[in-house]
Amino acid sequence: MAVNTTPEAPLPVGEVSRLIGGWIDRLGAVWVEGQITQLSRRPGAGVVFLTLRDPSYDISVSVTCYRQVFDAVADVVSEGARVVVLAKPEWYAPRGQLSLRAAEIRPVGVGELLARLEQLKKALAREGLFAPERKKPLPFLPQLVGLVCGRASAAERDVLENARHRWPAVRFEVRNVAVQGVHAVPQVVQAVKELDALDDVDVIIVARGGGSVEDLLPFSDEQLIRTVAQCRTPVVSAIGHEPDNPLLDHVADLRASTPTDAAKKVVPDVGEEYERVRLLRDRARRCVAALVDREERGLAQALARPSIQDPHRMIDVRADQVADLLGRARRCLRHQLDRADSELSHTHARVVALSPAATLKRGYAVLQRADGHAVRDPGEVTAGEALRARVSEGEFSVRVDT
């Protein structure tokens, strides 16, 4: 329950410590899992002191137990072992210190570890952290490779030597960390975050040699898995040997069976690339030579055509054809004009022969009344009517007698 205090009525330190102790006493016994980091067994002492640590969150708590409680598991438990402890929290008021009083200690077996890892694997898979579409492609030729590994380890040597043998110009940004034990998880997580924050790092390799399930346990830690899943830089997992399969292999963008295999997959081989370039250059040369040869043959065939060898020949042939057609057209036109002239002459002769003027030349005359109408019937005129007589050479007046 909350305690009501004011600046005028504060609680003494002893009272606060006593209240905290009371709250902790009401918690009761709990089962706690962790990793033993410190173990103190003084000869003749009836109490064993140890420190229980959570590697994922970098939190430790002191644990005490009677000697007979620890002796029950002394043969299988040592520093670095993971255990499950049934303990009651205790508050040491004079120093304000929290500790656990263990009543039972159980080592965590390999089978139990594997079962928990399988449960964690399924849970993370349901979240989609292992989905293939999350995988980022590795760059073809990384300029700077981030490497997380143990200090002066065989894994570091394998990666550096193989990578530089394959591509001498490759550069590395190395972070040496603890790769097993209680400090492994926080150090590896911090190293991955530092390398991912560097813009020059193109790919990150997390490498470690082989070991037991307990030794490789930090690389299946949930905190590390989520850190790698959030990386913007491609991450390569190179943990242990081929049979080893920590959860880091599933979340990483690429899994390498060994550190040596990681170097081969991340860095191209300069000899192979030179050979590939040579083969591509030869293929390009052959393609260009074949293209030039084909075009040369096509050009030779085009030049061998008569129209190319004697280009005026076609013009001359067409000129003769044009001349023939022009002569034919002229003859046809002349013939048409002659025929039309002949027809016109005949028509003109007929018109002249049938015209009134020709009739008048033969001595005939045309009588016209005053209104200009020609007289065709004697009944049309009256006695004494004046008429106009038109003859071939002119006209004159006449008058009707009777």
PECORBEL-V865714 format. One record per helix or strand. SS is the DSSP state (hx for helix, st for strand). FROM is the first residue (numbers start at 1). LEN is the number of residues. If there is no record, write none. Layout:
# PECORBEL-V865714
{{SS	FROM	LEN} {SS	FROM	LEN}}
This chain:
# PECORBEL-V865714
{{hx	13	13} {st	29	12} {st	47	8} {st	59	8} {hx	67	5} {st	82	11} {hx	93	3} {st	97	11} {hx	110	17} {hx	132	3} {st	144	6} {hx	154	13} {st	171	6} {hx	184	14} {st	203	6} {hx	217	4} {hx	222	8} {st	234	6} {hx	248	4} {st	254	2} {hx	259	8} {hx	270	34} {hx	306	4} {hx	311	44} {hx	356	6} {st	366	3} {st	374	1} {hx	378	3} {st	386	6} {st	394	6}}
